[in-house]
């Protein structure tokens, strides 16, 4: 089903900052096209954006 946080970064101030930054940019076209791990990101709090902007995982999961 994908990931919704940076792997191995689940708690602490640095992880919170990293994960909130990822949430803000992961569905930008340049990030989806140029960073492979972004294609596996699934934000359960923003499924509409995930379905519309994800170029890999949503199609693989038959969610488009």
C-alpha positions in Angstrom: 0.0 0.0 0.0 3.0 2.4 0.2 4.6 4.5 2.8 3.4 7.6 4.6 6.5 8.7 6.4 10.3 8.7 5.8 11.4 5.1 6.5 13.0 4.7 10.0 12.1 8.2 11.0 8.9 8.0 13.1 9.4 10.2 16.2 11.4 13.2 17.4 11.7 16.8 16.3 13.9 16.2 13.3 11.6 13.4 12.0 8.6 15.6 12.5 10.2 18.3 10.4 11.3 15.9 7.7 8.0 14.2 7.5 6.0 17.5 7.4 8.3 18.7 4.6 7.8 15.5 2.7 4.0 15.9 3.0 4.2 19.3 1.4 6.2 18.4 -1.7 5.8 14.7 -2.4 3.1 15.1 -5.0 4.8 17.9 -7.0 5.4 16.7 -10.6 9.2 17.2 -10.4 9.4 15.1 -7.2 7.2 12.3 -8.6 9.2 12.1 -11.8 12.8 12.5 -10.4 12.7 10.8 -7.0 11.9 7.0 -7.2 10.8 6.7 -3.5 8.2 9.4 -4.0 6.3 7.0 -6.3 5.7 4.7 -3.3 4.3 7.5 -1.0 0.6 7.2 -0.1 -0.8 9.9 2.2 -3.8 8.5 4.0 -4.9 12.0 5.0 -5.0 13.3 1.4 -6.2 10.4 -0.8 -7.6 12.7 -3.5 -4.2 14.3 -4.2 -2.6 10.9 -4.0 -5.0 9.5 -6.6 -4.6 12.5 -8.9 -0.8 13.1 -8.6 0.8 9.8 -7.8 2.4 8.5 -11.1 3.1 5.0 -9.9 1.6 3.6 -6.7 -2.0 4.7 -7.3 -1.9 3.0 -10.7 -0.3 -0.1 -9.3 -2.9 -0.3 -6.6 -5.7 0.2 -9.2 -6.8 3.4 -7.3 -6.9 5.8 -10.3 
